[in-house]
Amino acid sequence: MLLRDTNFIDLPVFIKGKVRDVYEVGKDMLLMIVTDRISAFDVVFDDLIPDKGCLLNGISAFWFDYCKDIIGNHVVTTDVSEYPMGLSRFKEELQGRSMLVRKVKMVEAECIVRGYLEGSGLKDYKATGEVSGIKLPAGLKQADMLPEPIFTPSTKAKEGHDINVSYDYVKEQIGEELAAQLKEVSIALYKKASSYAKEKGIILADTKFEFGMLDGKLVIADEMFTPDSSRFWELSEYEPGRAQKSFDKQYLREYLESLDWNKQPPAPKLPEEVIQKTRAKYIEAYERLTGKKFSV
């Protein structure tokens, strides 16, 4: 079933994002629901991508478990039959696309790790030879692998685009000890996931994390190594110096770049072919990364 909104949930709204709707479940838990909405260039589209919510939720659940030896996470359960407050009656709507999580105090920083030169990092490098204040070797091309993965944080914008900042800026905002922990854990997570993805024939070019504090400990929250928070490329077709074949929203972005659209609401209507090809990208990412066959 397609899911656009979650107004059937009779609980206090914690936050409604572009894709996720989050509700308060008592004092210390949240219900995170991943809808089939899709956004690009910070604009949410009227068109839905079938099964996208289940695919994103499944990928996050896989990575939360795979990386728990590096850092704990906020997940309580993804089994709707175990949800409290009578939520189990919504099993048809919620199973596969939701998780019950602990409420954490989020750290005010977007933690980005880049192993390859692309996106806003490429733009910054072309302009200054640096990314987030980190000097990189001269002569790098689009999609080149970096000598080492780099930690390039950004601000968490309430609206609009996040802004790339330096590691020193993050230290000033949240303190040196916590900033160092974020950097160390972020790079460790990237290296583990990157190595695993490469075994599946996929390059993890870059990714974004969000962290929070739970019982005095740092944990990872929100989503993890999904096509919405990461850039995945086809290893067999990797060729620096150009855009890469991807498993993320880049296909949709490239289609939108071909339109006469100013990237402001309202979003253009998506052709059925673009909707289905976008869905296929998410399914391929899910199946190759988790090793499971996706079934509706």
C-alpha positions in Angstrom: 0.0 0.0 0.0 1.1 3.6 -0.6 1.4 5.8 2.4 1.4 9.6 2.0 0.4 10.7 5.5 0.0 9.2 8.9 -2.9 11.2 10.3 -4.5 7.9 11.5 -2.0 7.8 14.4 -3.7 9.4 17.4 -0.6 10.4 19.3 1.2 13.7 19.9 3.3 14.7 16.9 7.0 14.9 17.7 8.1 16.1 14.2 7.0 15.7 10.7 9.8 15.8 8.2 9.9 15.6 4.4 9.8 11.8 4.5 9.4 10.6 8.1 6.6 11.3 10.5 7.5 10.9 14.2 5.1 10.6 17.1 5.6 10.6 20.9 4.9 7.2 22.5 4.8 8.0 26.2 7.6 10.0 27.8 10.7 8.2 26.5 9.9 6.6 23.2 9.0 7.6 19.6 7.3 6.0 16.7 9.2 6.7 13.5 7.2 6.1 10.3 8.8 6.3 6.8 6.2 7.4 4.3 6.5 6.9 0.5 7.0 10.7 0.0 10.1 11.8 -1.8 11.9 15.1 -1.8 14.6 16.6 -4.0 16.3 19.9 -3.7 14.4 20.3 -0.4 11.0 20.2 -2.2 8.5 17.4 -1.3 6.7 16.0 -4.4 3.0 15.1 -4.7 3.9 11.9 -6.4 4.8 8.9 -4.2 7.4 6.2 -4.8 5.8 2.8 -4.1 7.4 0.9 -1.3 10.0 3.5 -0.7 9.2 3.8 3.0 9.6 0.0 3.6 12.8 -0.1 1.6 14.4 2.8 3.5 13.2 1.5 6.9 14.6 -2.0 6.0 18.0 -0.7 5.0 18.3 1.4 8.2 17.3 -1.6 10.3 19.9 -3.7 8.6 22.7 -1.2 9.2 21.7 -0.4 12.8 22.2 -4.1 13.6 25.3 -4.5 11.4 27.1 -1.6 13.1 26.1 -2.1 16.7 29.6 -3.3 17.6 30.8 0.2 16.8 28.0 2.2 18.5 24.6 1.6 20.0 21.4 2.9 18.4 18.0 4.1 19.4 16.0 1.1 18.1 13.6 -0.7 20.4 11.8 -2.9 17.9 10.5 -3.0 14.3 7.9 -5.6 15.0 4.5 -3.8 15.1 3.0 -6.6 17.2 5.3 -5.4 20.0 4.3 -1.7 19.8 2.5 -0.3 22.9 -0.5 2.1 23.1 -2.7 0.0 20.8 -0.5 0.8 17.8 -0.4 -2.9 16.8 -3.9 -2.5 15.3 -2.2 -0.5 12.5 -0.1 -3.5 11.5 -1.1 -3.2 7.8 -0.1 0.4 7.6 3.1 0.2 9.8 4.7 -3.2 9.4 8.0 -2.8 7.5 8.0 0.9 7.4 8.3 1.9 11.0 10.3 1.5 14.1 9.8 2.1 17.8 12.8 4.0 19.1 14.1 5.5 22.4 13.9 9.3 22.6 17.4 10.7 22.5 18.8 14.2 22.9 20.1 15.0 19.4 23.5 16.4 18.9 23.3 19.6 16.9 25.5 18.6 14.0 25.2 16.7 10.7 28.1 14.3 10.6 29.2 13.7 7.0 32.0 11.4 5.9 33.3 11.5 2.4 35.5 8.9 0.8 35.1 10.3 -2.7 34.9 13.7 -4.2 31.4 14.6 -5.3 28.5 16.9 -4.6 29.0 20.0 -2.5 32.5 18.7 -1.6 33.4 18.8 -5.2 32.1 22.3 -5.6 34.1 23.5 -2.5 37.2 21.7 -3.8 37.0 23.4 -7.2 36.6 26.8 -5.6 39.2 26.5 -2.8 41.1 23.2 -3.0 39.6 22.4 0.4 36.5 20.6 1.7 35.2 21.9 5.1 38.7 23.4 5.8 40.5 20.2 4.9 43.2 20.7 2.3 43.1 18.1 -0.4 45.8 17.1 -3.1 45.8 19.2 -6.2 44.4 17.8 -9.5 41.6 15.6 -8.2 38.8 14.9 -10.6 35.0 14.4 -10.0 34.4 11.1 -8.2 38.1 10.5 -7.4 38.7 8.4 -4.3 40.2 10.5 -1.5 43.5 9.5 0.2 41.6 8.9 3.4 37.9 9.3 4.3 37.3 12.8 5.7 34.9 14.2 8.3 33.1 17.2 6.8 30.3 18.2 9.2 27.4 20.6 8.4 24.9 22.6 10.4 21.5 21.1 10.9 19.2 23.6 9.2 15.6 23.8 10.4 14.6 24.8 6.8 16.5 24.9 3.5 20.0 23.6 2.9 22.5 22.5 5.5 25.7 24.5 5.5 29.1 22.9 5.4 31.3 23.9 8.3 34.8 23.0 9.6 35.6 20.5 12.3 36.9 23.4 14.4 33.5 25.1 14.2 31.8 21.9 15.5 34.3 21.8 18.4 33.4 25.4 19.3 29.7 24.5 19.3 29.5 21.2 21.2 32.9 20.9 22.9 36.2 19.2 21.9 35.5 15.9 23.6 32.1 15.2 22.0 33.3 16.5 18.6 36.3 14.2 18.6 34.0 11.3 19.5 31.6 12.2 16.6 34.5 12.3 14.2 36.1 9.0 15.3 32.8 7.1 15.3 31.6 8.5 12.0 34.8 7.5 10.2 34.8 4.1 11.8 31.2 3.5 10.7 32.0 4.7 7.1 35.0 2.4 6.9 33.0 -0.7 8.0 30.0 0.0 5.8 32.2 1.0 2.8 34.2 -2.3 3.1 31.0 -4.3 3.3 29.3 -2.5 0.4 32.4 -3.0 -1.8 32.0 -6.8 -1.3 28.5 -6.3 -2.8 29.8 -4.4 -5.8 28.8 -1.0 -4.5 30.9 2.0 -3.7 29.8 4.1 -0.7 30.9 7.5 -1.8 29.7 9.5 1.2 27.2 9.4 3.9 25.5 11.5 6.6 24.8 10.5 10.2 22.8 12.0 13.1 23.7 11.2 16.7 22.2 11.7 20.1 22.8 11.1 23.8 20.9 8.3 25.6 21.6 7.6 29.2 24.8 9.6 29.0 26.1 7.7 26.0 26.5 8.6 22.4 24.2 6.6 20.0 23.3 6.8 16.4 19.7 7.8 15.5 17.3 8.7 12.7 18.5 6.7 9.6 21.6 4.9 8.5 23.3 4.3 5.2 20.1 4.7 3.2 20.0 6.0 -0.4 18.5 9.2 1.0 21.4 9.8 3.3 24.3 8.2 1.3 25.7 8.2 -2.2 26.0 4.7 -3.6 27.7 3.9 -6.9 28.0 0.9 -9.1 31.6 -0.4 -8.6 31.8 -2.3 -12.0 31.1 1.0 -13.9 33.2 3.3 -11.7 35.2 5.8 -13.7 36.5 9.0 -12.1 36.1 12.3 -14.0 32.3 12.0 -14.6 29.0 11.4 -12.7 28.6 7.7 -11.6 25.8 5.3 -12.0 24.1 5.5 -8.6 21.5 3.8 -6.4 20.3 6.9 -4.7 18.1 9.9 -5.6 20.7 11.1 -8.1 18.7 9.6 -10.9 15.7 11.7 -9.9 17.8 14.8 -9.5 19.3 14.4 -13.0 15.8 14.0 -14.5 14.7 17.2 -12.6 17.8 19.1 -13.8 16.7 18.5 -17.4 13.4 20.4 -16.7 12.7 24.1 -16.8 12.0 24.1 -13.0 13.4 26.6 -10.6 13.6 24.1 -7.7 10.9 25.9 -5.8 7.5 24.6 -4.8 5.3 23.4 -6.4 7.2 20.4 -7.5 6.6 19.2 -11.1 4.6 16.0 -11.7 6.8 13.0 -12.2 6.2 10.7 -15.2 5.3 7.1 -14.3 8.6 5.9 -15.9 10.6 8.1 -13.5 8.6 6.9 -10.5 9.2 3.3 -11.4 12.9 3.7 -12.2 13.4 5.5 -8.9 11.6 2.7 -7.1 13.8 0.1 -8.9 16.9 2.0 -7.7 15.8 1.7 -4.1 14.9 -2.0 -4.5 18.3 -2.8 -6.0 20.1 -1.0 -3.2 18.0 -2.8 -0.6 18.6 -6.3 -2.1 22.3 -5.9 -2.8 23.1 -4.3 0.6 20.9 -6.5 2.8 21.2 -9.7 0.8 17.4 -10.2 1.1 14.8 -10.4 -1.6 12.3 -7.5 -1.4 8.7 -8.6 -1.3 5.7 -6.3 -1.0 
